[in-house]
Amino acid sequence: MLMTRASEYALLSLVTLASAKNPMDTETLAHDLAISKSFLAKILQALARSGILKSYKGVKGGFLLLQPKEEITLLSIMRAAEGKDPSVFDCSAGVGNCPAEKEDSCHIYPFIHNLQGKIDDFLEGMTLADILEKESV
C-alpha cells in the first residue's frame, strides 16, 4: 500500500508544525488532529530521526520543523513515517521482491516497476511547501 495512516498522520502533523512558532508537544498535536497520542509519538520520533523535525525536551518541549518546508519532500516524509520506501505493490521496488516467487515469469513487473518510478518521481518533486500552497488556494 502506498499511503498508510502513518504517512497521513505525518503529513497532517507537518502541515500543523509548519506554521508553529514554538515547539508543539505530542499531546497537543494528537488532540488537535484527533489521533492516537502513542501512534503519533512514534511517527514524530521517526520524523525527528530522519532529520525532518527537531525534538525539544522539557516543559516547553515538543517538535518543530528542522528543514525548510521547501526542502521536505513527500517521499522523505513517507519514507520516515513508514520506515521504508513507499510502494504500490510488494514487488514494485525490485524484481527480487516478488511475494509469489515468480519473478522470472512475471509479465506485469515491467509495468508495475515503471509505475513505481513515476510515483517516486512525483513524491520526490512535491514538497511540504507545495501542500501548504495548495491548501491556501
WOBELFEN-V747215 format. One line per field, one symbol per residue. phi: phi as a letter, one per 30 degrees, with the letter a starting at -180 (. if undefined). psi: psi as a letter, one per 40 degrees, with the letter a starting at -180 (. if undefined). burial: # if it has 9 or more other C-alpha atoms within 8 Angstrom, else .. Layout:
BEGIN
phi=???
psi=???
burial=???
END
This chain:
BEGIN
phi=.dbcddddddddddddddcddbecddddddddchbdddddedddddddddidcccccjecdlbbdccdddccddddddedddiaddbdbecedaddcddchbedcdcceeddddeedddedddddcceddddddddd
psi=hdhaddddddddddddddehdiihidddddddefihdddddddddddddeedihhhiadfaaiihdiideehidddddddddeihiidideddideehdeffddeheeddddddddddddddddehidddddddde.
burial=..#..##########.##.#..####..###...#.#..##.######..######....#####.#.##.###########...###.####.#.##....#.....#..##..#...#..##.#######.....
END
